[in-house]
Amino acid sequence: MTGGTDGGATSRRGCGLGCLGWAVALVVVAIAVFVVLGLTVGGDGSDGSFVDAGPAESYERGDTSQLEHDHIFVTRLQDGSFVALYDRSARQQELGGDCRVRYSDTAPLGTLPQLPGFTGGFVEDCDETLTVWRADGTYAFGPGYGNLDRFETRIDADGDLLIETDERTCTRSRGVPGIPPFDTRTCTGIPR
């Protein structure tokens, strides 16, 4: 009887360090599984907040394409780099408008120089006013303000163009919406 009690006491004392070791091991394994799942599901080590825009090489240099469902325009510049732009201007976002920009091959840029290989630009034709941006989202003229919101892009190991949608560079009013001064900021997500 005494041997059984001593055996139990020994097991409990041994479990103190042994159980702690097992608990630490389980935590390490859980973290490893979480990281592996994050890499597998996200595919890129991110939290999965991106748009896979397909093979990067399918985009022609000097061209703009629309991902209508995601409200994003993809512009591929002549040097092969990509620009991803939100299809609603800062003015429309701040003032609660629902007008979207479109690309027009005939849009004038005023005094803003055209990008090599491009004609036209993005146009917002709302409320009988016209605002224009160059193919890279740079503001040209009109009652809008600031550049179009821009998302970061990168190409993954499979050669697909990924557009990060957690954050975007955006222009917003410092005080009253729609009234100068304006600041370039970081905004989160894709507003629909």
GROMACS elastic network, one bead per residue, 0.5 to 0.9 nm:
[ bonds ]
;  ai    aj funct       b0    kb
    1     4     6  0.51959   500
    1     5     6  0.64904   500
    1     6     6  0.87544   500
    2     5     6  0.51281   500
    2     6     6  0.61427   500
    2     7     6  0.84399   500
    3     6     6  0.51045   500
    3     7     6  0.59439   500
    3     8     6  0.85317   500
    4     8     6  0.61671   500
    4     9     6  0.86282   500
    5     8     6  0.50476   500
    5     9     6  0.61817   500
    5    10     6  0.85238   500
    6    10     6  0.59999   500
    6    11     6  0.84829   500
    7    10     6  0.50680   500
    7    11     6  0.61377   500
    7    12     6  0.87088   500
    8    11     6  0.50228   500
    8    12     6  0.62592   500
    8    13     6  0.87024   500
    9    12     6  0.51750   500
    9    13     6  0.62574   500
    9    14     6  0.84865   500
   10    13     6  0.52119   500
   10    14     6  0.59773   500
   10    15     6  0.84016   500
   11    14     6  0.50123   500
   11    15     6  0.58982   500
   11    16     6  0.87116   500
   12    16     6  0.64766   500
   13    16     6  0.53151   500
   13    17     6  0.76007   500
   13    18     6  0.87974   500
   14    17     6  0.60749   500
   14    18     6  0.60151   500
   14    19     6  0.81391   500
   15    20     6  0.76913   500
   16    19     6  0.54785   500
   16    20     6  0.62406   500
   16    21     6  0.87098   500
   17    20     6  0.50775   500
   17    21     6  0.61284   500
   17    22     6  0.86388   500
   18    21     6  0.50631   500
   18    22     6  0.62107   500
   18    23     6  0.85766   500
   19    23     6  0.60020   500
   19    24     6  0.85409   500
   20    23     6  0.50115   500
   20    24     6  0.61697   500
   20    25     6  0.85224   500
   21    24     6  0.51920   500
   21    25     6  0.61306   500
   21    26     6  0.86197   500
   22    26     6  0.60879   500
   22    27     6  0.85988   500
   23    26     6  0.50918   500
   23    27     6  0.62305   500
   23    28     6  0.86735   500
   24    27     6  0.51002   500
   24    28     6  0.62118   500
   24    29     6  0.86171   500
   25    28     6  0.51219   500
   25    29     6  0.61677   500
   25    30     6  0.85753   500
   26    29     6  0.50429   500
   26    30     6  0.60278   500
   26    31     6  0.85788   500
   27    30     6  0.50195   500
   27    31     6  0.61721   500
   27    32     6  0.85693   500
   28    31     6  0.51903   500
   28    32     6  0.61773   500
   28    33     6  0.86510   500
   29    32     6  0.50277   500
   29    33     6  0.61287   500
   29    34     6  0.85523   500
   30    33     6  0.51169   500
   30    34     6  0.61311   500
   30    35     6  0.86553   500
   31    34     6  0.50057   500
   31    35     6  0.61641   500
   31    36     6  0.85843   500
   32    35     6  0.51449   500
   32    36     6  0.61207   500
   32    37     6  0.85172   500
   33    36     6  0.51107   500
   33    37     6  0.60146   500
   33    38     6  0.84236   500
   34    37     6  0.51586   500
   34    38     6  0.60370   500
   34    39     6  0.86325   500
   35    39     6  0.61959   500
   35    40     6  0.85571   500
   35    45     6  0.82956   500
   36    39     6  0.51285   500
   36    40     6  0.60796   500
   36    41     6  0.85206   500
   36    45     6  0.89397   500
   37    41     6  0.58051   500
   37    42     6  0.79810   500
   38    41     6  0.53327   500
   38    42     6  0.55481   500
   38    43     6  0.75329   500
   38    44     6  0.83641   500
   38    45     6  0.63385   500
   38    46     6  0.72630   500
   38    47     6  0.66629   500
   38    48     6  0.80300   500
   39    42     6  0.53145   500
   39    43     6  0.51436   500
   39    44     6  0.57720   500
   39    46     6  0.72014   500
   39    47     6  0.83586   500
   39    48     6  0.89256   500
   40    44     6  0.76261   500
   40    45     6  0.79423   500
   41    44     6  0.83035   500
   41    45     6  0.86635   500
   41    47     6  0.82893   500
   41    48     6  0.69906   500
   42    45     6  0.59735   500
   42    46     6  0.56503   500
   42    47     6  0.56614   500
   42    49     6  0.78560   500
   42    50     6  0.86180   500
   43    46     6  0.74801   500
   43    47     6  0.89490   500
   43    48     6  0.73837   500
   43   156     6  0.87304   500
   44    47     6  0.83617   500
   44    48     6  0.77685   500
   44   156     6  0.72898   500
   44   157     6  0.86889   500
   45    48     6  0.79436   500
   46    49     6  0.71240   500
   46    50     6  0.84380   500
   47    50     6  0.84604   500
   48    51     6  0.86354   500
   48   164     6  0.88124   500
   49   163     6  0.86413   500
   49   164     6  0.62998   500
   49   165     6  0.55653   500
   49   166     6  0.57668   500
   49   189     6  0.85484   500
   50   162     6  0.62735   500
   50   163     6  0.52652   500
   50   165     6  0.50024   500
   50   166     6  0.72797   500
   51    54     6  0.89057   500
   51    70     6  0.79282   500
   51   161     6  0.83289   500
   51   162     6  0.56872   500
   51   163     6  0.50361   500
   51   164     6  0.66138   500
   51   165     6  0.69543   500
   52    55     6  0.86450   500
   52   160     6  0.67809   500
   52   161     6  0.60833   500
   52   163     6  0.65222   500
   52   164     6  0.89757   500
   53    56     6  0.77074   500
   53    67     6  0.78281   500
   53    74     6  0.87211   500
   53   160     6  0.67650   500
   53   161     6  0.52677   500
   53   162     6  0.59373   500
   53   163     6  0.70855   500
   54    57     6  0.87414   500
   54    58     6  0.76668   500
   54   159     6  0.82213   500
   54   161     6  0.57207   500
   54   162     6  0.77798   500
   55    58     6  0.54985   500
   55    59     6  0.77255   500
   55   155     6  0.86343   500
   55   158     6  0.80546   500
   55   159     6  0.57245   500
   55   161     6  0.59473   500
   56    59     6  0.58767   500
   56    60     6  0.89466   500
   56    82     6  0.88986   500
   56   155     6  0.69927   500
   56   159     6  0.60083   500
   56   160     6  0.51547   500
   56   162     6  0.86968   500
   57    60     6  0.72594   500
   57   159     6  0.76775   500
   57   160     6  0.81531   500
   57   161     6  0.86709   500
   59    62     6  0.89962   500
   59    63     6  0.73903   500
   59    64     6  0.82259   500
   59    65     6  0.78357   500
   59    74     6  0.85397   500
   59    75     6  0.83280   500
   59    76     6  0.66145   500
   60    63     6  0.56778   500
   60    64     6  0.82038   500
   60    75     6  0.88950   500
   60    76     6  0.65648   500
   60    77     6  0.85930   500
   60    78     6  0.87303   500
   60    80     6  0.85654   500
   61    64     6  0.86066   500
   61    75     6  0.81906   500
   61    76     6  0.50939   500
   61    77     6  0.54618   500
   61    79     6  0.74912   500
   61    80     6  0.61119   500
   61    81     6  0.85361   500
   61   117     6  0.79343   500
   62    75     6  0.74166   500
   62    76     6  0.57425   500
   62    77     6  0.51240   500
   62    78     6  0.52185   500
   62    79     6  0.87790   500
   62    80     6  0.85968   500
   62   115     6  0.84373   500
   62   116     6  0.73869   500
   62   118     6  0.55872   500
   62   119     6  0.89876   500
   62   135     6  0.89655   500
   63    74     6  0.83682   500
   63    75     6  0.58651   500
   63    76     6  0.57144   500
   63    77     6  0.72037   500
   63    78     6  0.86122   500
   63   117     6  0.80709   500
   63   118     6  0.70159   500
   63   135     6  0.84069   500
   64    73     6  0.67295   500
   64    74     6  0.55826   500
   64    76     6  0.64393   500
   64    77     6  0.87796   500
   64   103     6  0.77654   500
   64   135     6  0.71999   500
   65    72     6  0.86152   500
   65    73     6  0.56472   500
   65    74     6  0.51885   500
   65    75     6  0.64272   500
   65    76     6  0.85712   500
   65   103     6  0.88071   500
   66    69     6  0.87210   500
   66    70     6  0.87013   500
   66    71     6  0.75467   500
   66    72     6  0.60190   500
   66    74     6  0.61916   500
   66    75     6  0.87477   500
   66    87     6  0.87672   500
   66   102     6  0.87814   500
   66   103     6  0.87943   500
   67    70     6  0.55599   500
   67    71     6  0.60320   500
   67    72     6  0.51770   500
   67    73     6  0.59390   500
   67    74     6  0.74712   500
   68    72     6  0.64574   500
   68    73     6  0.78437   500
   68    87     6  0.87241   500
   69    72     6  0.79486   500
   70    73     6  0.87972   500
   70    86     6  0.86440   500
   70   190     6  0.81666   500
   70   192     6  0.84055   500
   71    85     6  0.84184   500
   71    86     6  0.59633   500
   71    87     6  0.53602   500
   71    88     6  0.78967   500
   71   100     6  0.87459   500
   71   190     6  0.81701   500
   71   192     6  0.76251   500
   72    84     6  0.64376   500
   72    85     6  0.54365   500
   72    87     6  0.55803   500
   72    88     6  0.89601   500
   72   151     6  0.89136   500
   73    83     6  0.80793   500
   73    84     6  0.56262   500
   73    85     6  0.50945   500
   73    86     6  0.64363   500
   73    87     6  0.65320   500
   73   102     6  0.89205   500
   73   103     6  0.88866   500
   74    82     6  0.68097   500
   74    83     6  0.57562   500
   74    85     6  0.64904   500
   75    81     6  0.84264   500
   75    82     6  0.56929   500
   75    83     6  0.50758   500
   75    84     6  0.63719   500
   75    85     6  0.80572   500
   75   135     6  0.66249   500
   75   136     6  0.66053   500
   76    79     6  0.80854   500
   76    80     6  0.60664   500
   76    81     6  0.58160   500
   76    83     6  0.64333   500
   76    84     6  0.88249   500
   76   136     6  0.86833   500
   77    80     6  0.54211   500
   77    81     6  0.55006   500
   77    82     6  0.61825   500
   77    83     6  0.76837   500
   77   115     6  0.81347   500
   77   116     6  0.80789   500
   77   117     6  0.80843   500
   77   118     6  0.87089   500
   77   135     6  0.86921   500
   77   136     6  0.80045   500
   78    81     6  0.74230   500
   78   115     6  0.85445   500
   78   116     6  0.67460   500
   78   117     6  0.66293   500
   78   118     6  0.88986   500
   79    82     6  0.89233   500
   81   153     6  0.89985   500
   82   136     6  0.88686   500
   82   152     6  0.89043   500
   82   153     6  0.67287   500
   82   154     6  0.81445   500
   82   161     6  0.86417   500
   83   135     6  0.87788   500
   83   136     6  0.62630   500
   83   137     6  0.82085   500
   83   150     6  0.71677   500
   83   151     6  0.74181   500
   83   152     6  0.76037   500
   83   153     6  0.70077   500
   84   136     6  0.83011   500
   84   137     6  0.87422   500
   84   149     6  0.84536   500
   84   150     6  0.57238   500
   84   151     6  0.52971   500
   84   152     6  0.69444   500
   84   153     6  0.68207   500
   84   163     6  0.69945   500
   85    88     6  0.87709   500
   85   136     6  0.79713   500
   85   137     6  0.67323   500
   85   148     6  0.62538   500
   85   149     6  0.55812   500
   85   151     6  0.61347   500
   85   168     6  0.88008   500
   86    89     6  0.75841   500
   86   101     6  0.88055   500
   86   148     6  0.65549   500
   86   149     6  0.53208   500
   86   150     6  0.63846   500
   86   151     6  0.75852   500
   86   168     6  0.86491   500
   86   190     6  0.77516   500
   87   100     6  0.56040   500
   87   101     6  0.53071   500
   87   102     6  0.74037   500
   87   148     6  0.76554   500
   87   149     6  0.80718   500
   88    91     6  0.82682   500
   88    92     6  0.63655   500
   88    93     6  0.67065   500
   88    97     6  0.88581   500
   88    98     6  0.76913   500
   88    99     6  0.68340   500
   88   101     6  0.58396   500
   88   124     6  0.85565   500
   88   148     6  0.74698   500
   88   149     6  0.79772   500
   89    92     6  0.52743   500
   89    93     6  0.62745   500
   89    94     6  0.86848   500
   89    99     6  0.83232   500
   89   100     6  0.72279   500
   89   101     6  0.70992   500
   89   124     6  0.79371   500
   89   144     6  0.72951   500
   89   145     6  0.80709   500
   89   146     6  0.83721   500
   89   147     6  0.79139   500
   89   148     6  0.56641   500
   89   149     6  0.72036   500
   89   171     6  0.89725   500
   90    93     6  0.50948   500
   90    94     6  0.60748   500
   90    95     6  0.84811   500
   90   144     6  0.73902   500
   90   145     6  0.68176   500
   90   146     6  0.70473   500
   90   147     6  0.78149   500
   90   148     6  0.67388   500
   90   149     6  0.72141   500
   90   170     6  0.71204   500
   90   171     6  0.60378   500
   90   172     6  0.64763   500
   90   173     6  0.89021   500
   90   178     6  0.85646   500
   91    94     6  0.52487   500
   91    95     6  0.59712   500
   91    96     6  0.82267   500
   91    97     6  0.78634   500
   91   143     6  0.85207   500
   91   144     6  0.55989   500
   91   145     6  0.64336   500
   91   146     6  0.85240   500
   91   171     6  0.88006   500
   91   172     6  0.81260   500
   91   177     6  0.80561   500
   91   178     6  0.60919   500
   92    95     6  0.53361   500
   92    96     6  0.57266   500
   92    98     6  0.63940   500
   92    99     6  0.66192   500
   92   100     6  0.80745   500
   92   144     6  0.82094   500
   93    96     6  0.53173   500
   93    97     6  0.62096   500
   93    98     6  0.76889   500
   93   191     6  0.85054   500
   94    97     6  0.77550   500
   94   172     6  0.74440   500
   94   173     6  0.80974   500
   94   177     6  0.57210   500
   94   178     6  0.66544   500
   95   177     6  0.66021   500
   95   178     6  0.67754   500
   97   100     6  0.87594   500
   99   124     6  0.72858   500
   99   125     6  0.79958   500
   99   126     6  0.63974   500
  100   123     6  0.86643   500
  100   124     6  0.65174   500
  100   125     6  0.85476   500
  100   126     6  0.86057   500
  101   122     6  0.61358   500
  101   123     6  0.53533   500
  101   125     6  0.76682   500
  101   132     6  0.88377   500
  102   121     6  0.84189   500
  102   122     6  0.54615   500
  102   123     6  0.54350   500
  102   124     6  0.67070   500
  102   125     6  0.88193   500
  103   106     6  0.89662   500
  103   107     6  0.81743   500
  103   120     6  0.75237   500
  103   121     6  0.56812   500
  103   123     6  0.60476   500
  103   124     6  0.89392   500
  103   135     6  0.80500   500
  104   107     6  0.54381   500
  104   119     6  0.83540   500
  104   120     6  0.55422   500
  104   121     6  0.56264   500
  104   122     6  0.61065   500
  104   123     6  0.66149   500
  105   108     6  0.88349   500
  105   118     6  0.81400   500
  105   119     6  0.53328   500
  105   121     6  0.63778   500
  105   122     6  0.86242   500
  106   119     6  0.66560   500
  106   121     6  0.74587   500
  107   119     6  0.77271   500
  107   121     6  0.53963   500
  107   122     6  0.73077   500
  107   123     6  0.69976   500
  107   132     6  0.72676   500
  107   133     6  0.89026   500
  107   134     6  0.89758   500
  108   111     6  0.89352   500
  108   119     6  0.85211   500
  108   120     6  0.59560   500
  108   121     6  0.72199   500
  108   132     6  0.76559   500
  108   140     6  0.87887   500
  109   112     6  0.54743   500
  109   113     6  0.71931   500
  109   114     6  0.71627   500
  109   120     6  0.72117   500
  109   121     6  0.71279   500
  109   132     6  0.66881   500
  109   133     6  0.71376   500
  109   134     6  0.67560   500
  109   139     6  0.88681   500
  109   140     6  0.55552   500
  109   141     6  0.72340   500
  110   113     6  0.81486   500
  110   132     6  0.88274   500
  110   140     6  0.65544   500
  110   141     6  0.68599   500
  111   140     6  0.75035   500
  111   141     6  0.86867   500
  112   134     6  0.79483   500
  112   138     6  0.88118   500
  112   139     6  0.84572   500
  112   140     6  0.58138   500
  112   141     6  0.85812   500
  113   134     6  0.86167   500
  114   117     6  0.84671   500
  114   118     6  0.68396   500
  114   119     6  0.71804   500
  114   120     6  0.80630   500
  114   121     6  0.87696   500
  114   134     6  0.70647   500
  114   135     6  0.84310   500
  115   118     6  0.56793   500
  115   119     6  0.79525   500
  115   134     6  0.76829   500
  115   135     6  0.74475   500
  115   136     6  0.81551   500
  116   119     6  0.86109   500
  118   121     6  0.81950   500
  118   135     6  0.74320   500
  119   135     6  0.84696   500
  120   123     6  0.89366   500
  120   133     6  0.89285   500
  120   134     6  0.72836   500
  120   135     6  0.75216   500
  121   132     6  0.65363   500
  121   133     6  0.56220   500
  121   135     6  0.50345   500
  121   136     6  0.85186   500
  121   137     6  0.83761   500
  122   131     6  0.82436   500
  122   132     6  0.55291   500
  122   134     6  0.61295   500
  122   135     6  0.63248   500
  122   136     6  0.89768   500
  122   137     6  0.74625   500
  123   130     6  0.69027   500
  123   131     6  0.57867   500
  123   133     6  0.65679   500
  123   134     6  0.89527   500
  124   129     6  0.79306   500
  124   130     6  0.57446   500
  124   131     6  0.51248   500
  124   132     6  0.64262   500
  124   133     6  0.86789   500
  124   144     6  0.85046   500
  125   128     6  0.64733   500
  125   129     6  0.57206   500
  125   131     6  0.66247   500
  125   132     6  0.87236   500
  126   129     6  0.55169   500
  126   130     6  0.66905   500
  126   131     6  0.84422   500
  127   130     6  0.84215   500
  129   142     6  0.74351   500
  129   143     6  0.72248   500
  130   141     6  0.82544   500
  130   142     6  0.57112   500
  130   143     6  0.72223   500
  130   144     6  0.83956   500
  131   139     6  0.83051   500
  131   140     6  0.76459   500
  131   141     6  0.57251   500
  131   143     6  0.60258   500
  131   144     6  0.57783   500
  131   145     6  0.86108   500
  132   138     6  0.87755   500
  132   139     6  0.65246   500
  132   140     6  0.54472   500
  132   141     6  0.55661   500
  132   142     6  0.64038   500
  132   144     6  0.82626   500
  133   136     6  0.77100   500
  133   137     6  0.53894   500
  133   138     6  0.52695   500
  133   141     6  0.71905   500
  133   147     6  0.71804   500
  133   148     6  0.75202   500
  134   137     6  0.52888   500
  134   138     6  0.51843   500
  134   139     6  0.65210   500
  134   140     6  0.64523   500
  135   138     6  0.73349   500
  136   147     6  0.88689   500
  136   148     6  0.85042   500
  137   140     6  0.88909   500
  137   147     6  0.54762   500
  137   149     6  0.75680   500
  137   150     6  0.76307   500
  138   146     6  0.75287   500
  138   148     6  0.67444   500
  139   142     6  0.85660   500
  139   144     6  0.82647   500
  139   145     6  0.70660   500
  139   146     6  0.56187   500
  139   148     6  0.72244   500
  140   146     6  0.88967   500
  140   147     6  0.85195   500
  141   144     6  0.75147   500
  141   145     6  0.82187   500
  142   145     6  0.76978   500
  144   147     6  0.89833   500
  144   178     6  0.84737   500
  145   148     6  0.87740   500
  145   171     6  0.76407   500
  145   172     6  0.86253   500
  145   178     6  0.80703   500
  145   180     6  0.88760   500
  145   182     6  0.80184   500
  146   149     6  0.87494   500
  146   170     6  0.80824   500
  146   171     6  0.55100   500
  146   172     6  0.80146   500
  146   182     6  0.76651   500
  146   183     6  0.85827   500
  146   184     6  0.81231   500
  147   150     6  0.82746   500
  147   170     6  0.73530   500
  147   171     6  0.66376   500
  147   184     6  0.88649   500
  148   169     6  0.84965   500
  148   170     6  0.69025   500
  148   171     6  0.76487   500
  149   168     6  0.62000   500
  149   169     6  0.54429   500
  149   171     6  0.70763   500
  149   187     6  0.86715   500
  150   167     6  0.87976   500
  150   168     6  0.52852   500
  150   169     6  0.50794   500
  150   170     6  0.66986   500
  151   163     6  0.64625   500
  151   164     6  0.61010   500
  151   165     6  0.65130   500
  151   166     6  0.86134   500
  151   167     6  0.67780   500
  151   169     6  0.65751   500
  152   162     6  0.84861   500
  152   163     6  0.59978   500
  152   164     6  0.54442   500
  152   165     6  0.78186   500
  152   167     6  0.80171   500
  152   168     6  0.70193   500
  152   169     6  0.85078   500
  153   161     6  0.69188   500
  153   162     6  0.56298   500
  153   164     6  0.60996   500
  154   160     6  0.82914   500
  154   161     6  0.58815   500
  154   162     6  0.53460   500
  154   163     6  0.67242   500
  154   164     6  0.81034   500
  155   158     6  0.78359   500
  155   159     6  0.56125   500
  155   160     6  0.53813   500
  155   162     6  0.58259   500
  155   163     6  0.87735   500
  156   159     6  0.53557   500
  156   160     6  0.55025   500
  156   161     6  0.66603   500
  156   162     6  0.68458   500
  157   160     6  0.74607   500
  164   167     6  0.70218   500
  164   168     6  0.81487   500
  164   189     6  0.89566   500
  165   168     6  0.69645   500
  165   188     6  0.77300   500
  165   189     6  0.53697   500
  165   190     6  0.63558   500
  166   187     6  0.84972   500
  166   188     6  0.55451   500
  166   190     6  0.76014   500
  167   186     6  0.64134   500
  167   187     6  0.55464   500
  167   189     6  0.52925   500
  167   190     6  0.79712   500
  168   185     6  0.83337   500
  168   186     6  0.56512   500
  168   187     6  0.53145   500
  168   188     6  0.62178   500
  168   189     6  0.70753   500
  168   190     6  0.81917   500
  169   184     6  0.68504   500
  169   185     6  0.57780   500
  169   187     6  0.62281   500
  169   188     6  0.88115   500
  170   183     6  0.82288   500
  170   184     6  0.55836   500
  170   185     6  0.53007   500
  170   186     6  0.59109   500
  170   187     6  0.61324   500
  171   182     6  0.64291   500
  171   183     6  0.55381   500
  171   185     6  0.60588   500
  171   186     6  0.84368   500
  171   187     6  0.88800   500
  172   175     6  0.87787   500
  172   177     6  0.75007   500
  172   178     6  0.79973   500
  172   181     6  0.86636   500
  172   182     6  0.54266   500
  172   183     6  0.54884   500
  172   184     6  0.64868   500
  172   185     6  0.70071   500
  173   176     6  0.62954   500
  173   177     6  0.52658   500
  173   178     6  0.60595   500
  173   179     6  0.62476   500
  173   180     6  0.61267   500
  173   181     6  0.60134   500
  173   183     6  0.62079   500
  173   184     6  0.88854   500
  174   177     6  0.76912   500
  174   179     6  0.81841   500
  174   180     6  0.71273   500
  174   181     6  0.57173   500
  174   182     6  0.53479   500
  174   183     6  0.60913   500
  175   178     6  0.86562   500
  175   179     6  0.73383   500
  175   180     6  0.77244   500
  175   181     6  0.74206   500
  175   182     6  0.82548   500
  176   179     6  0.55903   500
  176   180     6  0.78487   500
  176   181     6  0.89093   500
  177   180     6  0.83101   500
  178   181     6  0.89507   500
  178   182     6  0.84839   500
  179   182     6  0.75964   500
  180   183     6  0.88449   500
  187   190     6  0.87785   500
  188   191     6  0.84000   500
